[in-house]
Amino acid sequence: MREITAPALPEGYVEFVYNRELRALVGTWSGRVLLQNPPELGQDWDVPGIMEKGILCQANRQGNVEDGRSLWAVSGYDAGFRLMKSPVLPHQLNGSSVGSVLSEVVKECGLKVDVTLAADLPVDARPLATGQTAANVVLDLSAMAGAIAYMLPDGTLKVAPPRPCGKYPCKGLMLDHVESRSLDMDGYASGVVVVLGRRGDAPDGSDDDPNSKPGWNPGVTPSGSLKSVTKWGTTALPGGTLSWRYTMLTPINVVSEYEATLHLPGAGIRKSVVAKYSYDVQTGVARSGDQEHRHWKYCLLSAKSGEVSVVDALYYDSEKGQSETVRVERHMEHTVTRSYDMDKTHITQEVSELRSYDPGAPSSVPFAQKVERAWTWDDDRGYRGLSERTWTYEERDVGEADIISTPDGSPVKWRSSDGMERYILLPGYQTTAMVKRERHRQTDEIFDDDGNCVSRIERETDDNGLADMLARGLYGNLYGDAAKEAMTQLRALPQSGSLRITQVPGGSSISTEVGTMTQPGRRFRQGGTTATDPRRYIEGNIGEDLCPFLCSDKTCGVSETPGEGVNNSSDEPEGLPCKYLKDEATPQYKACPKYKAFKHLSGDTAGTAPVSPVVGIAGDGEIWTEKELYIDEDLSEDNARSVAQAIARNILSVKSVSRGIVETVTIPLDIRVHPDGGIMAVSHDFSGLKTTISYRPMDTKPPEYLMLLNTSSTAANVYAKESLSKGRSAFGRVVEVRPDKAVVILGGRPVSCTSAVRIKKGDNALVFLPPGSVSSGVVQAVMR
């Protein structure tokens, strides 16, 4: 007979079952308990000696007993449910090691944590703490450090290297017969591939030498002078030629002058264009993180262009009785002037005028079209507006009206259906004139606190020439009350207007018309840790009293003052003390000209752009799993590859505990058994006094050909995409090499690949599959 020592259920409990799994940090429980009062859903639930810090999610009353208590069937989750909240953001974490990051994430959820790691990662682990929930962060980050995580009954999260379970999961206890065996489709892998992205290479290998002293690396911050670059040429066209010439200002790459001449002799057409543009350009140097940047700001002040078209027109001369040719010349002039606010952040006004005329004929209008635009910017209240008035001259019938008179000269009247007497009006004569037509469009946009446009109001009116016709006194020859009748008719001319309100969360349709450009410059060498850098920006939230460009040594991070013109030099001493510093704050910093010039950069994140990723690989065999990561650090390629390799080995150390085959057994109740790696799941039944264990024995090896047909890891990641319209990369093994191609196994499928790098059979290759392709690829990198 088998004797079992098991903990007794607390008073009032009739049944209790507690289930936990390795891949889910949230355990479930259920039971039946006698209660004096009805339980409240959502309340904390503890079972003394068995489970603490749980939550009640369901309760059903099943009957009453003689002492007045009721029997309730209850169920819920254990303390792991507290990890289902959003994790703390990476920049809010204090520690940078894996262990400290795990501890902070878990403690933020109100739980205790016990972290034991065999090895740490040699990088800042905060950027790796990504995921929708704290549980996702804990599971992913633990695996990268070669550990697993599981909840203990007392509400403590345990992080430790996985404990492989030999043939039997519990030494000293006799197992019943194996109840079932199955393949572990998700947890098993014989190889791990880590694709690691990072910001960029640290210059001169400064990250390789922890003893290097802080200071500026050799490098050059671009000059603050503009250069004019002129190009020209002549291009032959069918039936003619085009000659062109333009001048650009570099490095901002805007056109300052443009000339072009088109000649088509066969068609009798000659056209020439001349345009000139003037700009307001400012430049300065500011430090972002560990690198200087030259920032440019430029805006168009005025533009003037002229176009001359000459056409040889053929007509018939009746006096001569033959065809003649006349030269028709047309000139078109377009001018634009703009003005901006004092800080050159927004445009405030623009006047655009278009004039078209024949130099050989008199012109009756001052312009063909004129547009005036005025902007209103109120960033503090989340409003911006654009008012646009357009005037055009159009030919209209402006013939004068006359009144029918009686023989004695008095006007003829008639009585209408409304009882009013009216005059009979007739056109006295018909003629046309150029009438000025005015249109007005008003656009108003409302923005939320995040800077997104949430509503747009567009209003438009068109007077159809009414204002000009009234101002010029048309129908003014009418006498007596007839003028009133004529004015009534005039006001009845068709006019139009519209009003539209649109809800458009997103970007604005009103442009600031200010261009910006950034050029990277010299970089600051950080010796050891960032704490040795005396000029890093002050950490913390930027508020009303702290300038975002203030460095930790109380100097200004803008090392070159922007000013009028572009001939600034970098002779200004760097690290000038902040003139607005007062009592560890800068309350008046918004008045600083340096801040005004660069305030559009205050929300930018410092750092270089991502570069090509590196690949780390561990293991062998046919079943592979991938992990794509990004570290927000400047790492050299060698260092990044070393980190990727370490993470791949750590993940494989967790995966190697699983051998792909899962056995389920039942043993006498033992609450000391936890899902600690080799043990995948446990279920403690306190009524039946038994514990059911799903574990992965170390002495078995799965049939990999069968796993290839069923695994949901690599094959799913590579091929089970919602769309084939995107290119994707995957890691595979080279199985055949020919002079014209190589065959690589990706997710159990052969792919024919071309390669620009030397490869051989057995290499592990990173393959890019072009959009729409599942059978042809390109080898990007090789790991041997």
C-alpha positions, 0 to 999 in steps of 0.5 A, a space after each residue: 500500500 502506498 502512503 502519501 503525505 499531502 497538505 490538508 485543505 483549509 477549513 471550508 474547502 471541499 475540493 480544489 484543483 490548481 493548474 499551471 503551464 510553462 508557456 503561460 504565467 497565469 495559472 488557473 484554479 477551481 474548487 468548491 468551498 463553504 462560505 457564510 456570505 456570497 463572494 464578490 467577483 474580482 476580489 483577491 483570493 488566497 488559499 492558505 498554504 496552497 495559493 496566494 494573491 489570486 483573483 476570483 472570476 466565477 462563482 456558482 451557488 450549489 446548495 446550503 448546509 445546516 450551519 447557514 453556510 452555502 456551498 459555492 463552486 468558484 474559479 479564477 486565476 493565480 497571481 500571474 494575472 497581475 502580469 497581464 498589464 502593459 509593461 513599464 516603458 523601456 526609457 522608464 527603467 533604471 537598471 540596464 542588466 537583464 536581471 534588473 530589468 526583469 525585477 523592475 517589470 515584475 515589481 511594477 505589477 505588484 509581485 515579488 520576484 526571484 531572479 537567478 541567471 547563469 549569465 547576463 548580456 553585455 548590452 543595455 537590456 532595456 530596449 529588449 523589454 518590448 511586448 504588449 504585456 509584462 508577461 510577454 516581456 518576462 518570457 522573452 527576456 528570460 529566454 534571451 538570458 537562458 532562463 525560464 519563468 514561472 509562478 510559485 504558489 506564494 505569488 512570487 515570480 521565479 526566473 532561473 535556468 531551466 531544470 531538465 527532468 531526466 527520465 522521471 520528473 520527480 526523483 524518489 517517487 514511483 510513477 504510474 504508467 505513462 498516460 499519453 505521448 505527443 509531439 511538442 510542436 511549439 517548444 522544440 527546436 534543434 537550432 536557433 537563429 537570431 537576427 540582431 539589428 542595431 543603430 550603427 557602427 561605433 566610430 574607430 572601434 571606440 566601443 571595443 576599448 572600455 578604457 578609452 577616454 571621452 572626447 570628440 572622435 576624428 571627424 568633421 562637422 559639415 561647413 555652414 557655407 552654401 555653394 552654387 552648382 551650375 549645370 547646363 546642356 542641350 538636348 535634341 528633340 523630334 523636330 527641334 532642340 531644348 537648351 537648359 541651364 540651372 543653378 542649385 544651392 548645396 547642400 540644401 539642394 534648392 534651385 536659385 536660377 533656371 533658364 530654358 529655350 525650346 525651338 521647334 522650327 517645323 511648328 513655328 514655335 519658340 519659347 523661353 523661360 527665365 526664373 529666379 528664386 531667393 531664400 532665407 537660409 539659417 544654419 547651426 550645430 547642435 548635439 544629439 546624443 553622442 553626435 553633432 549635427 548641422 541643421 539647416 532651415 530654409 524658406 522661399 522669400 520670393 520667386 519671379 519667372 517669365 515666359 515668352 512664347 512666339 508662334 508663327 501663325 498662318 492667315 489669309 490676306 483678302 486684299 493680297 489674295 494670298 496666305 501670309 504669316 504673322 508673328 504672335 508673341 505672348 508674355 507671361 509673368 509670375 511673381 510670388 512673395 512670402 513672409 514668415 514669423 520671426 522664428 522662421 517656423 511658419 509661413 504667415 502670408 503669400 501673394 502670387 500674381 500672374 500676368 499674361 499679355 501681348 506686347 503689341 496690343 493694349 491690356 485692359 486688366 492689371 493681371 490675369 490672376 492674383 492670389 493672396 494667402 494668409 495663415 494663422 498658427 496657434 499651436 498652444 490652442 491646437 488651431 491653424 487656419 488658411 485664408 485664400 482669396 483669388 481674383 481672376 478677370 473673365 469676359 462678361 456680358 455687361 450690356 446696359 438695360 433700358 426702360 419701355 416708355 409711353 408716348 409722353 415719356 413716362 415709364 410703362 408699368 405693370 402689376 405683378 401677381 404679388 400686387 407690386 408695380 414693376 417696370 419693363 426692362 429691355 437691353 439697350 445694347 449688348 457689349 462685353 467687358 473684363 469683369 473681376 471675379 473673386 473667390 474666397 476659401 477658408 480652411 480651419 483645422 483643429 488638433 488634439 494634444 498629440 498633434 493629430 488633426 481631428 477636424 477640418 472645416 472648409 468654407 468657400 464662396 464665389 461672387 461670380 463677378 458681382 462685387 466688381 459689377 456693383 463697384 463699376 456702376 453698371 446699369 447706372 444710366 437708369 433713372 428714377 425708381 428704375 435703378 432699384 429694379 435694375 439693382 434687384 436684377 443685378 443682385 439676382 446673378 448666380 453666386 455659389 458657396 459651400 461649407 464642409 466639415 470633415 473628421 480626419 484624424 491624422 496629418 494636416 493639409 496646411 503646410 508650414 512651407 519651411 524646409 529643414 535638413 540635417 547633416 551628421 557631424 563628428 561624434 563623441 567617444 564614450 569611454 566605458 559607460 555613459 556616466 563618463 560623458 560630462 556632456 550628456 543631456 540631462 535625463 528626465 522629463 522636459 517641462 516648463 523649466 528645463 531646456 531640452 538642450 541643457 547638458 549635464 555639465 550645465 552647458 548648452 548643447 547648441 555649439 553653433 549659434 544660428 543666425 542670418 545668412 549661411 556663413 557661420 563657422 564652427 569657431 564658436 567655443 563649444 560647451 558655453 554655459 547656459 545663460 538662462 540657468 537659474 537654480 538648476 532650471 532654465 525657466 526663461 529658456 523659450 526666449 533663447 534664440 538657440 532654442 527658438 532656432 532648434 525647438 523643432 528638434 527637441 522631440 527627436 530621439 538621438 541616435 544614428 539610423 539602423 544599419 544592416 543586421 547581423 546573424 547569430 546561430 546556435 545548434 544544428 539539425 533540421 528544426 529551426 526557430 528564429 528571433 529578430 531583435 533590435 538593440 538601440 546602441 552603437 555596436 561594431 559589427 563584431 560586437 553585435 555578432 558576438 551579442 547575437 551569438 550569445 542570445 542564440 546560445 541562451 535561447 537554445 539552452 532553453 529549447 534544448 530542455 525540450 526534446 520534442 516529445 511530451 509525456 503525461 503521467 500522474 503521481 501522488 500529490 506533490 505541491 513541490 512540483 513546478 513547471 520549471 523547464 523540463 516540466 511543462 505543466 502541472 495540475 494539483 488535485 487536492 481532492 483526488 490527492 494526485 498531481 498530473 505532470 506533462 514533461 519532456 524526457 531527456 532520453 528521447 529524440 523526436 522524428 524530425 521528418 515528422 516534426 518538419 511536416 507539423 512544426 509551427 515555428 520556422 515554416 510558419 514564420 517564413 511561409 505562413 504570411 498573410 500576403 506575399 507582397 512583402 519581401 522577407 528574410 529567413 535562415 536556412 541550411 545550404 544543401 547543394 551548390 552549383 555554378 549557377 545556383 544554390 539550394 537552401 532549405 527554408 522551413 522544410 522547403 527547398 529554395 533556389 538561390 543566387 549568391 554574391 558571396 562564397 558559399 559551400 554545402 553545409 553553410 547556414 545562410 540568411 536568405 531574402 525572398 523577394 515579394 511574391 516569391 516562395 521558390 527563388 531567393 538571394 543569399 544575403 549573409 553566411 554564418 560558418 
